[in-house]
Amino acid sequence: MSWCAGKAAPRWVISLNRAMSMKWPWLTCALLLLVSATFAYADEVDDGIVAATKAFRSGDVSGALKALEALRAANPDDVRPNAQLAYVLLMSDGDLERVLDLLTEHLEVFAGDVWALEQIALVAERALDVGRPGLARNCAKTLKKAQPGEKEHRYLWARASYRMGESESVAQACRSLIDDYPSWELPYWLLARSHSDHGLYQKVVEVYRDLLKEQPGNVDARMSMARAQLHQRDYDAAEESYRSALETARRGSDLRANAEAGWALVKEERELSKRLRRQSEFLDLLLIGVLCAWGVVIVVLVAVTSRPSG
């Protein structure tokens, strides 16, 4: 506010000097009234914001909210109370949608305000935590508009879309991010999770293969790919992936232990699959044998019953 006063003061001084030199007392009085009204209005808004902030910091949340709401009602054309009101609501678990609306109004005047954009990102995270992905995606939309191309905002959109169950939107957003930032692994994981939720394990394997091209030492990606291959019952490929993870993982690490457990699991699954296949083949043969026996019995009965008597 002092900066604004410093910029405005020279103009008012010049105007006053001119008015006085021209001996227009009515103009001088009008200018003085305008200056006093401008600074009184500014002081009223600033003082109100400061008072509300002090109330909030002292624990009087409801008092701070009432003061800021009254300040907004008294000064509808001034968006400065919006930011503080949004902050108090966010910190006191208030209406998240209202917070987003207030911050959006703030950005319409103070475009690109970094603090406001950070608060909108917090609203999005809070919305995801409480199960409101639609609101989180609205936040992402606002952020993308304010900072086009920012990867974090695009990823937030993908996360919100995932929570909403919109797999096509997730795939589109993640693939776009992977193309633009191939070494950033978060979009790979989200895309793989989305494919896995729908049982598309071949696509999951393809996603991890793309990630491993960029990060060949990523042991987690190798083991995740092995699990997807295990879901496909591609035991040879799963065993090879776990073996590769073992070679890559540091000795004595948790990742190496997990890779060893996964390798053992592949062997167990393979043996179980063989037993089940043998049992299935045995049951198939048994069923065929029973059907053949019943066929013979039926043929004999038909032959006996169809023989002419005496």
Beta strands, then each sheet from edge to edge (+ up, - down):
end
